């Protein structure tokens, strides 16, 4: 079962402090986190996300793995190598 919990804090520092406490609780197997994001809205209206899990890096890693596997199976390493950027792009989106 997955839950989304949103909590507002008065400052980014307080949010980071609470996130560190949650990570400590995860180390003690009290809770399980998939990701903990701190979103900060700047005065100009832009929102900055501070994520623990980076979807672009995960997409690039899995793309490299699948690309190498496809290249080995079909003996076409160039086609396999082309899959990595596509999966990295899907992770970024």
C-alpha positions in Angstrom: 0.0 0.0 0.0 1.3 3.4 -0.9 0.5 6.7 0.8 1.3 10.3 -0.2 1.9 12.6 2.7 2.3 16.3 2.3 3.5 18.4 5.3 4.2 22.2 5.2 7.1 23.6 7.2 8.0 27.3 7.9 11.5 26.9 6.4 13.5 24.7 4.1 15.9 24.0 7.0 13.1 22.6 9.2 11.9 20.4 6.3 15.4 19.0 5.8 15.7 18.3 9.6 12.4 16.4 9.6 13.5 14.5 6.4 16.7 13.4 8.2 14.7 12.2 11.2 12.5 10.1 8.8 15.6 8.7 7.2 16.9 7.7 10.6 13.6 6.0 11.3 13.9 4.1 8.0 17.4 2.9 9.1 15.7 1.5 12.2 13.1 -0.3 10.1 10.2 1.8 11.6 9.0 3.2 8.3 9.6 2.6 4.6 10.2 5.6 2.3 10.3 5.4 -1.5 11.3 9.1 -1.8 11.2 12.2 0.3 11.0 15.4 -1.6 11.4 19.0 -0.4 9.6 21.5 -2.6 10.5 25.1 -2.2 8.6 27.9 -4.0 10.8 30.9 -4.8 9.4 34.5 -4.8 9.7 34.5 -8.6 7.2 31.6 -8.8 9.6 28.8 -9.7 9.5 25.6 -7.7 12.7 23.8 -6.8 12.5 20.1 -5.9 15.1 18.5 -3.7 14.7 14.7 -4.2 16.4 11.8 -2.7 15.8 9.6 -5.8 16.8 11.0 -9.1 14.6 9.5 -11.9 17.1 10.6 -14.7 19.9 8.6 -13.1 17.7 5.6 -12.6 16.6 5.8 -16.2 20.1 6.1 -17.5 21.3 3.1 -15.4 18.4 0.8 -16.4 18.8 2.0 -20.0 22.4 1.0 -20.0 21.6 -2.4 -18.6 18.8 -3.1 -21.0 20.8 -1.7 -24.0 23.8 -4.0 -23.2 21.5 -7.0 -22.8 19.7 -6.3 -26.1 23.1 -5.7 -27.8 24.4 -9.0 -26.5 21.3 -11.0 -27.5 20.9 -9.7 -31.0 24.6 -9.0 -31.6 23.8 -5.3 -32.4 25.5 -3.2 -29.8 24.7 0.1 -31.5 20.9 -0.6 -31.3 21.3 -1.6 -27.7 23.3 1.6 -26.9 20.6 3.7 -28.5 18.1 2.5 -25.8 20.0 4.1 -22.9 19.3 7.8 -23.8 15.7 7.0 -24.5 15.1 5.4 -21.1 17.0 8.3 -19.4 14.7 10.7 -21.1 11.7 8.8 -19.9 13.1 8.9 -16.4 13.5 12.6 -16.6 9.9 13.1 -17.7 
